[in-house]
Structures are given as C-alpha cells and as structure tokens.
Amino acid sequence: MTLAAFEAGALDPATFDHRAHVEVAIALLRETDFLDAAARYQRGIEKIAAKAGAPHKANVTITLAFLSLIAERLDGAGDVLAAHPELLEKTLLTRWYAHERLCSPLARRVLLLP
C-alpha cells in the first residue's frame, strides 16, 4: 500500500482495515506535519468511504482523534505498533468518548472534544 494509492482513493475498501488505517496515518505523520497529514488523511478516508458506497461513514472526530493519538506516540524511530499496540484497538477512543458522541452526525462533520 502506498500513500499515493491511499490519497487517490485507489485502495480496495474491503481490505482497508483498521491496521491499514493506522499504518497510513503513521506514514503520513512521518512525511509531513500534523495539520497537513490531517487534511490529507481526512480526504483519503472520504474517498475510500465513497468508493465503498458509504460516504456517511467518514467521521472527522474519529479521524482526527486517532491521528492525534498516533502522533503523540511517534518518536521518530522504532516500531510504533509494537511499542503501542493499543493503537490497533478499534475501540480505543471509547476511553475518552461516549459512543453516542463519537458516532453523532456532528462528530462526522467537525472535531468534537471528549
């Protein structure tokens, strides 16, 4: 999987699982600053969701909150996922967010704080 394929929306949504989401986020964060990575990541997620026929699944809050957690754990070297396996937990954000807030229509459009 390449960043170019992700950003073009050329990835198969059926194989773009949570681990792939995290790996792309790590690659983007290692390539550029947080705000650029966030914009590029959100656009890529929206393209993949649209390709899957589920544009409503794109969620700004989930995208940015996970991206922030990943960015906090990057130390520039080493295997981030080995050092921080919690990043592979799809439910990680429920440590801070109520499910209803995280999955609300507003959370899909704007970043909500916990």
VOPAGU-2260 file (C-alpha; in pm, 1 decimal, decimal comma):
REM VOPAGU-2260
SITE   aa  ch    i         X         Y         Z
SITE  MET   A    0       0,0       0,0       0,0
SITE  THR   A    1     132,3     340,3     -90,7
SITE  LEU   A    2      35,1     685,7      24,5
SITE  ALA   A    3     -28,5     781,1    -337,7
SITE  ALA   A    4    -280,6     498,1    -374,4
SITE  PHE   A    5    -446,6     595,2     -45,8
SITE  GLU   A    6    -472,0     961,6    -138,9
SITE  ALA   A    7    -606,6     877,6    -484,8
SITE  GLY   A    8    -875,7     659,7    -329,9
SITE  ALA   A    9    -737,5     365,4    -526,9
SITE  LEU   A   10    -729,4     120,4    -235,1
SITE  ASP   A   11    -985,5    -156,9    -205,7
SITE  PRO   A   12   -1216,3     -58,9      81,0
SITE  ALA   A   13   -1272,3    -425,9     163,5
SITE  THR   A   14    -904,6    -470,7     251,8
SITE  PHE   A   15    -852,5    -132,0     416,3
SITE  ASP   A   16    -892,4    -248,6     774,5
SITE  HIS   A   17    -811,9     -68,9    1099,7
SITE  ARG   A   18    -445,8    -172,7    1090,7
SITE  ALA   A   19    -415,7     -28,1     738,1
SITE  HIS   A   20    -574,6     296,2     860,4
SITE  VAL   A   21    -314,3     321,6    1137,3
SITE  GLU   A   22     -23,3     234,0     906,9
SITE  VAL   A   23    -124,0     503,6     657,7
SITE  ALA   A   24    -157,1     755,0     939,6
SITE  ILE   A   25     193,0     669,8    1063,4
SITE  ALA   A   26     334,5     707,7     713,2
SITE  LEU   A   27     167,7    1046,9     665,2
SITE  LEU   A   28     279,2    1174,4    1005,0
SITE  ARG   A   29     635,0    1071,1     932,5
SITE  GLU   A   30     625,0    1250,6     597,3
SITE  THR   A   31     471,3    1582,8     694,5
SITE  ASP   A   32     347,2    1798,8     980,2
SITE  PHE   A   33      30,0    1718,1    1171,2
SITE  LEU   A   34    -206,0    1964,6    1003,1
SITE  ASP   A   35    -102,4    1863,9     651,5
SITE  ALA   A   36    -125,9    1496,6     746,9
SITE  ALA   A   37    -471,4    1554,3     895,6
SITE  ALA   A   38    -606,4    1721,3     581,3
SITE  ARG   A   39    -458,3    1456,7     352,0
SITE  TYR   A   40    -575,3    1171,5     575,0
SITE  GLN   A   41    -931,8    1301,3     601,3
SITE  ARG   A   42    -956,1    1343,3     222,3
SITE  GLY   A   43    -823,7     989,8     170,3
SITE  ILE   A   44   -1069,6     843,4     420,3
SITE  GLU   A   45   -1355,8    1026,5     249,2
SITE  LYS   A   46   -1252,7     885,7     -90,7
SITE  ILE   A   47   -1234,2     530,0      39,9
SITE  ALA   A   48   -1569,7     563,7     217,8
SITE  ALA   A   49   -1727,2     696,8    -102,4
SITE  LYS   A   50   -1571,0     414,8    -305,5
SITE  ALA   A   51   -1722,2     168,0     -57,0
SITE  GLY   A   52   -2062,6     327,9    -116,1
SITE  ALA   A   53   -2069,0     454,9     242,0
SITE  PRO   A   54   -1968,2     822,5     238,8
SITE  HIS   A   55   -2161,4     867,7     565,4
SITE  LYS   A   56   -1900,2     653,3     744,8
SITE  ALA   A   57   -1629,5     919,8     720,9
SITE  ASN   A   58   -1602,7    1075,9    1066,0
SITE  VAL   A   59   -1387,8    1383,5    1129,3
SITE  THR   A   60   -1378,0    1328,0    1506,5
SITE  ILE   A   61   -1262,7     966,3    1481,6
SITE  THR   A   62   -1010,3    1051,7    1210,7
SITE  LEU   A   63    -851,1    1345,1    1392,4
SITE  ALA   A   64    -863,5    1192,3    1740,1
SITE  PHE   A   65    -691,4     872,9    1621,1
SITE  LEU   A   66    -440,8    1073,2    1419,3
SITE  SER   A   67    -358,5    1277,2    1728,1
SITE  LEU   A   68    -309,8     966,1    1942,0
SITE  ILE   A   69     -77,6     822,0    1679,0
SITE  ALA   A   70     117,8    1148,5    1650,2
SITE  GLU   A   71     167,2    1155,5    2028,1
SITE  ARG   A   72     324,2     811,4    2014,7
SITE  LEU   A   73     561,4     867,2    1725,0
SITE  ASP   A   74     914,5     903,3    1842,7
SITE  GLY   A   75    1077,3     907,4    1500,0
SITE  ALA   A   76    1224,3     561,5    1528,4
SITE  GLY   A   77    1127,7     207,5    1603,5
SITE  ASP   A   78     814,3       7,9    1556,4
SITE  VAL   A   79     532,2     229,9    1678,0
SITE  LEU   A   80     275,4     -50,1    1670,9
SITE  ALA   A   81     496,5    -285,0    1872,1
SITE  ALA   A   82     555,9     -13,0    2130,2
SITE  HIS   A   83     191,3      99,4    2134,7
SITE  PRO   A   84     -36,2    -194,8    2048,7
SITE  GLU   A   85    -335,2      -3,7    2184,5
SITE  LEU   A   86    -339,1     185,7    1854,9
SITE  LEU   A   87    -470,9    -132,2    1693,9
SITE  GLU   A   88    -778,4    -131,9    1918,2
SITE  LYS   A   89   -1072,0      -3,3    1714,1
SITE  THR   A   90   -1245,4      93,1    2038,2
SITE  LEU   A   91    -951,1     292,9    2175,8
SITE  LEU   A   92   -1136,5     624,4    2156,0
SITE  THR   A   93   -1411,3     498,7    2385,8
SITE  ARG   A   94   -1163,8     553,4    2671,4
SITE  TRP   A   95   -1238,8     924,7    2627,6
SITE  TYR   A   96   -1558,5     946,7    2422,8
SITE  ALA   A   97   -1909,5     821,6    2484,0
SITE  HIS   A   98   -2020,1     608,9    2189,1
SITE  GLU   A   99   -2317,6     836,2    2121,0
SITE  ARG   A  100   -2097,2    1145,8    2099,9
SITE  LEU   A  101   -1834,1     977,4    1885,8
SITE  CYS   A  102   -2088,0     847,6    1635,8
SITE  SER   A  103   -2314,1    1151,5    1624,2
SITE  PRO   A  104   -2388,8    1334,8    1299,7
SITE  LEU   A  105   -2199,4    1636,6    1432,9
SITE  ALA   A  106   -1888,9    1421,5    1505,0
SITE  ARG   A  107   -1890,7    1315,5    1141,4
SITE  ARG   A  108   -1859,5    1679,0    1028,6
SITE  VAL   A  109   -1641,6    1851,4    1292,8
SITE  LEU   A  110   -1388,6    1758,3    1556,7
SITE  LEU   A  111   -1563,7    1712,5    1889,2
SITE  LEU   A  112   -1362,5    1708,7    2208,4
SITE  PRO   A  113   -1445,5    1434,3    2459,5
